[in-house]
Amino acid sequence: MSARPLDASSLRRWAHRAVADLISHTDEINRLNVFPVADADTGTNMLFTMRAAWAQADAHADIDDVAALTARMADGALRGARGNSGVILSQILRGVADVTAAAAEDRGGWLPDVDGALFAAALRHAVSLVVMSMGHEVPGTIVSVLQAAAAAAEDAVAEGADLADVVDAAAGSAARALDRTPTQLDVLAAAGVVDAGGRGLLVLLDALSATLTGRVPMRPAYLPAPAEPPAASSTTTAPQFEVMYLLSGCDAAGAEILRTRLDELGDSVAIAASGFGAAAATPGHYSVHVHTDDAGAAVEAALPLGTPSRIQITSLGGAPERHPAGGWSRGRAVLAVVDGDGAESLFSAEGAQTLRPEPGVPVSAQQLLHALVNTGAAQVMVLPNGYVAAEELLAGWAVASDWGIEMAPIPAGSMVQGLAALAVHDPESRLVDDGFTMARAAAGARYGSVRVAAEEALTWAGTCKPGDGLGIAGDEVVIVGGDIVAAGAGLIDVLLAAGGELVTVLTGDGVGEEVAEALAEHVRRRHPGTEMVSFHTGHRGDALLIGVE
């Protein structure tokens, strides 16, 4: 299979894959994080920064000029950068944006794709931008890994390699450079780890290789080697706070003045300028990062030089296994797992974000985590609707909690229960109150399903033959009808035997509207005073999903 070109469509696929791969490697990267501060958040910060870039790629699905698209991705990363590693990642993306912008200008203002030579040039430019943003180079960090990747890409271009081979060469060289980082930085050797930021960069390069070729590079798990804990020191202590903000209206000379002042206040100083592509932030726009004991002074230092905004101050103390919450665009969201175009439209219209399973593939914890991060919310009410196994929900909850996301799974076993829960969702109430109310509404909706018998069989309700409708409640067949209308009518009678005021019918793929009309007539005739609503969700498997409240 030939490799894909790195056009705008492939860039969006890469951004999507990069976020997914960072999700699956976040814990690994965080465990490697010992430099410059052992705060176990490098993977988390790179994930949130890449997610900000991905959001820009998704928001501009109409752009087919890679220069314009990479400029927006770089700008999104700069504005959404978290931590030292996030600032560095934003500058790597800016390297791509700057190089493609120059190429587009040379080619009449539009660039259809990135070739191997442009990719190599982007990596080399990124090295310069990263070093400039950090103020100096520290061997054994992500800079060393990036330099190795750039050199290998340039060598591959010189040998006439195509883009896919250039990317593979860069990734392979990055992996070897990553293995060397403990020999370059004493703190890594003492902890028995490779550089966390370099590992994150390798994830991004491997994601690009997989996007272009469909082949997933195999890498070992980079885990900390057993080591004696470092002796306590009475002479040095880590800074108390991580401070980040955006600074506008500042020129290059002002940025250097600020860097000097921040160097006096703390360490891990990074000042990254915006790019100057078609969609970049206004020139004079900087992302500022520092670790310091005096957070107020770090912000005040910028006041004579420009206008700070989006100020984030995070404590670097506390348990290292917990990651600081924050960086979310809103407080609470609802994530519903749904099947069918109609179901997606229905839940979206009610304010939920949706996750759709692949045909025949159960929803994994990784897919759930990806969707949770994409909500951009610090609290997420999850409606599994019968499509997520309990163990996957538990695994997703455990990791999401560690990332600062409060996930509240609502016990909805069907989309009809999910709709009942969504109807009472109150984002202004406390999380525990909202969860209780939604769970009670879901539990109050009795539900069942109707499917078509595929073969002759003996059920609890009698013998069925192919083509019969089977009414199912509580995982057992309780109705056998001649068709799905007969089975649906019988199931509604069973569900209403314990009372109810509202019947909800969701019709699946290939089920015509006449089925819903026939069931509505049955409810009017047999259950006066009971309302019935129906929606064509187009879900697969069951012909009908029926709920009673």
N, C-alpha and C positions, 0 to 999 in steps of 0.2 A: 504494500500500500504506500502510495507516494505521500510525502509530507504536505501538510496544509501550508498555505502562505500565511505570514503574520500580518493579516489585514485587520480591519476594525472588528469584524466578527470574531476572529481568532483572539484578538486582544480581550474582548468581553468574555469569551470562554476561558481564557487564561486567568482573568481576574476572579471569575467564579470558582475555578478550580483551585487557585491559590488560597482563597479564603477557606475552602473546604479542607485543603491539605494542612493549612495552618491550624485549623480546628483540631484535626487528628494528631498533630504534633505539638500542640501548645504545652501540654504537661511535660513532655520530654524536654522541650526547649527551656521551660521554666526551671526544671531541675538542674539544668546546666548553668544557670545564671548566678555567677559569683563575682562578675566584674562589670562595671565599676563598683556596683553595690549588690550584695547578695540578697536582693529583694524578690527573687523568684517571679518576675513579671515580664521578662523579655518576650516570651512567646505570646503572652496576652497583649502586650503593647503592639507587637508587629501585626497580630490578628486584627485589632481594632483599627490600626492605621490602614491596613490593606482593605479592610471592609469599607472605610471611607472612600478609598479609590474606586472600589468595585461599585459603590453606590452611584458615583458619578458616571461610570461606564454604563450602568443599567439605566440611569436617568436620561441618557443621550443615545438611545437606541437608533435614532435616525441618522447619526453621524457616520459617514463612511470614509472620512479623511482621517488617517491614523495620526497625523500631526495635531489636529484639533482634538481628537479623542484622548491622546496621551497627555495633552496639556490640561485637560479637565481632570484626568485621573491624578496627575501630579498635584494639581491645585487642591483636589479633595483630600489627598494624603497629607499635604502640608497643613491644611486647616484642621484635619482630624488626627494629627500625629499625637501619639502618646508615648511618653518616655524617650530616653536617649535613642533606643532602637527604632522608635517610630519616626523620629526626626531623620535619622540616617536613611530609613526606607523611603521617606518622602523625597530625599535628595537623589536616590537611585532612580526613582520614577521621573524626577525632574531631568536627570541625565538623558533618559529616553525622549522626554518631551522636547528638550532643547535641540537635540540632534535631529529629530524628525521635523521640527519647525524649520531648521536651517535647510534641510533637504527639500522640504515642500516649497520654500521660497526659491530655491535653485531650479525647481521643476515647474514653475508657473503657479505656485500657491496651493497645490493639492498633491497629496501623497497617498497612493493606494495601499502600499504595504511596506514592511520593513525587510530588507535583505540582510545577508550575513555581515556585509561591511558596515551597514548602519548599526546593526546590533553591537558589533565589536566597538564601534566608535562611541555608542551610548554608554557601554560599560566603562570605557576609558574616561569619558567625561564625568561619569558618576563618581569615579575615584577622586577626581579633583574637587568636585562639589562636596563630597563627604568630608574630605580632609579640611576643606575651607570652613565647613560648618562646625567642625569640632575644634578648629584652631591649631591642631597638631595631630600627628599620626602616632598611634600606639600599636607596635607589632603584636601579632597574636590575637587581634580582634577581627571584626567583620571587615575592616579595611584590608587586612592581609588577604582574606578570602576573596574579596572583590577584586583586588589587584591581580591575583592569580587567575581568576576567571577572565578578566579583561585581556591579559597577556595570551592566554590560550586561545581566546576568540580571535585575536589579531593574527596569531600564527596560523590558525585554521583558514582564515580568509586569504592569507598570503599563499597558502597551498591550494587555493581554488575550491575550498569546501562550500557546499550549499548551506542554507540557513540552519536546517535541522542538525547538520554535523557541527556547525559552529556552536550552536547552543549545547549540544552534547559535549563538545570539547571543553566549553566553559564550565559546565556542571561537573565534569570529571576532574578538572583541575581544581575547582572549588572544593570538592570532596577531599582531595589530597592535601590542599592547603589547610583545610579544617583539621585534619589529623595532625598537622604540624603545630597547631596553635599552642598546645601545652608546652612545647619546647621553646616558645617565644615569650611566654608570659608566666612568671613564677606563680601567680595566684591560681592560674588554671592547673598547673602541675601539682600544686599543693592540694587542690581539691579533687584531682583526678578526673577532670572534665575537659572537653573541648569548648571553644567559645560559643556561647548561646546565640549571639547575633549572627555569627557565621553559619550556624546550623539553620537558622531561619532563612538566610539567603539561599542556602542549598535547597531548602524546600521550595522556594520560589522558582529557582532555575529548573528543578526537576518537574515542577508543575508546568512550566513553559515547554519543556521537552515532551512531556506527555500530551499536552495540547496539540503540538505540531505533528507528532508521529503516532499517537495512540499507545505508545510503549511507556510503561511506568518504570523508571529506574529503581533498582533494588538497592537499598542502603541499609547498613546495620543500625540497630538501635543504639543511639549515643547516650549511654547511661553513666552516671558518676561512678568512678572506681572506688572501692572501699578505701577509706583513708582515715587517719587519725584526725580528730577535730583540732582546729588550730588553737594554739595557746591563747588564753585571754590576754589582752593588752591593756595596760593602764595608761598608756600615753596617747593612744589614738582612739577616736570614736567616730562612728559614721554620722553624716549629717542627718538632721531630724526630718527635713522636708524635701519633697520633689516639687519644684515650681515650674509651671509651663504657662505661656500666654502667647497670643498673637500680637504683633506690634506693627502698626501702620503709621505712615507718615514719617518714616525714618530713612535717612540716606545711608550710604555705605560707611561714611566716616562715623556717623552716629552709632552704627552697629558695632564698629570696632571699639568705640568708647564704652559701649555697654558691655562688650566682652571683657574688657579690662576690669571694669567694676565688678562684674559677676565672678571673675577669677579671684578677686579679693574676698568675696563673700562665701564662696564654696567651690565645688568641683563639678565634673561632668557637664561642663558648659557646652551647649550647642546652640548656635544661632544660624538658622537656615533661611536663605532668601527665597522668595517665590521666583518662578521662572518667568519668561517673557514671551511665551507662546500665545496662540490666538485666544485662549481662554484662561490664561494665568491670572493670578491675583494682581492687583495694582502694584507696579514697581514701588519698592520701598516697604513691602509687606514681608514680615519675618515671623518665623516660629522660633520661640525662645525657650530654652530648657536649662535648669540648673538644680543641683542638689546643694542645700544650704541649711544652716541653723536659723537664719533670719529671713523668713519668707517675705515679710513686709518690706524689708530693704531691697530684696530682689525685684519686687514689683516697682517700688519707688524709684529704683535706678533707671527705669525706662521712661518715667514721666517727663523729664526735660527733653527727651529725644523723639517722642512720638506718642501714639495713643494705644495703650494696651487694652486687649479685650479677650474674652473667653479664658479668663484666669482660672487655672486649676492648681490647687495646693493639696498635696497628698502626703500623709505621714509615712515616713520610711520605717517607722518602728512597728511593733506588733509582731504577731506570729508570721513567720516567713511563708507558711503554706497557704495563707489567705491573700488573695489579690485585691487591690483596692477597687471598690466599685466606682462607677462613674463613666463618663464618656457616652452616655446614652442620650438619644435625642428626645425621649419622652418617658413618662413615668411608668405606664402600664399598657399592655397590649393583650389581645386574645389571639392565640394561634390555634386554628382548627385544621385537623387532618381530614381531608375530604376527597371524594372520588367523583369525577364527572365535571364537565364544563358548567352545567347548570348549578351544581352544588358549589363550585368555586364562586360563581356569580352571586348566588344566594347568600353565602356566608360573608362574602366581601361587602355586599350591600348592607349587611348588618354591622359592619365595622370590624370584622375579624380579618386577620391575615391568614393565608392558607398554605398548607403543605399537601401536595398531591403525591401519593405513592406511585412508583413505577408499576406497570402491569405485571402482576405475578410476583412482585418483590416486596417483602415486608419492610416497613419503615425501620431503619436502624437508628441507634442512638446518635451516630454521627450525623445522619440526615436531620434528625430532630435538633441537634445542637446548631447545625448550620442555619436552620430556620429560626431558632431562638435568637441567635446573634443578629440575623437579618431584620428582626422586628425593630431593633434599635431601642428596645425598652428595658428598663431595669427590673420590671416585674412582668411576668407573662403567665396568663391563665391559659392552660393547654387543654384543648378538647380533643382527645384521641379518637373518639367516635368509632371505636372498635378496630382501628387500623394499626395500633401500636401495641406490641406485646408489653406486659408488665415489666419484664426485666430490662427492656430497652428504655422504657419510661424512667425506671429507677436509675439506670446508668446515665441517662441524659440529665436527670435532676442533680445527681451527685457532681458532675462536672460543671454544669451551669451554675450551681451554688458556689463552686470554687472560683468562678469567674465574676462573681458579683451579681449574677442574675437570680432573682427570686422566682422560681418556677412553681406554679400551683397547678398540678394536674387535676382536672375535674373528672369524676368517674362517669363519663359519657360512653356507653357501649355501642351507640348507634348515632348516625347523623340526626335522627329525630330527637334524641336526648340532647345532643349538642345544640340544636336550635332552641330547645326549651331553656337550656342553661344560658345561652347567649342573650335571650330575650330579657333576662333579669340582671345582666352584667352592669355593674356600677363602678366606673373607674375612679369616682371621687370618694368611694368608701374605703375603709381600711382593707388591706389585702385579705386578712383572715375573714372579715365579714363578707367581702365580695365572693371569696371562695366558698364559704358556707352556703350563701344564698344560691349560687350557681349549682353547687352540688345537690342541694335540696330540690331545686327545680329539675335537674337531670333525673334524680331518683324518683320524682313524682310523675315522670313520663314513662308509662309502661309501653313496651315496644315489642315488635316482632317483625318478621320478614316473610316474603313469599318468593319462592323460586320454582322453576319448572323441573319436574322429575326427568332425569336422563335415562332411567332404566326401571324395570319392574323390581319392587322391593316391598318388604313388610315393615310398616312403621307402627308407632304407637297408636295412630289414628286409623290403621287398616292398611290394606294393600294398595300400592300405587302402581301406575303403569306409565311408560314414557309419554310425556306431554301433559300429564296432570299438573295441577297447581298444588304446591305444598305450603301450608301455613305453618310457620315455625315460631315458637315462643319458648324462651328458656332452653335453647339448644335442642328442643324436641319438636317433632312434627305433631301438631295438634289438629290439623285440618287437612284432609285430602279432597280436592275439588276437581271438577272436570277441566277447568282452565284457571288462569290466574285471577280472573274476576271472581269466580266462585270461591276460590281459596282466600282471596282478600276479604270478601264479604264475611266469610266464616270467621276469619281471624279477628276482624273488627268486632264481631259479636262477642267473641271470647274476651277480648281486651276490655270491652265496655261492660262486661258482666259485673265488674267490681265498681262501676260508676265511671263518669267522665263527662266533660263538657266540650272537649275539642279533639278531633281526630286529624292527624297530619299524615298525608300520604306522599311519599317521594317515589316517583316512577323512574325506573332505570333505563339503560341503553336499549333502544329498540321497542320500548313500550309506548303505544300510541295514547293520545289524549282521551280516546274513547274509554279506556280502562278507568281512568280517574273519573270520568263522567258517570260511568256505570256504578262505581263505588259511592259517589256522591248521592246518586239516586237511592241506593240501598240505605244509606244513613238517613236520608230524609224520610224514607218510608218506614224503616224499622226502629229508628231512634229519634223521634221528634224532639226538638229542643237541643240536639247535639249539633255543633257546627263541624264542618269538614273543610280543610284547606288542602290543596295539592300543589306540588311543584315538580317539574320535570328536571331532575338532577343529572340524568344520563350516567348514573353510576353503573359499574360492572358487577357481575355475579348475580345477586338477588334482583328479581324483577321489580319488587316493591319493598319499601321500608315503611312501616306503619307505626305510628305512635299515638298514644291516648293520654290526655291530661285532664 
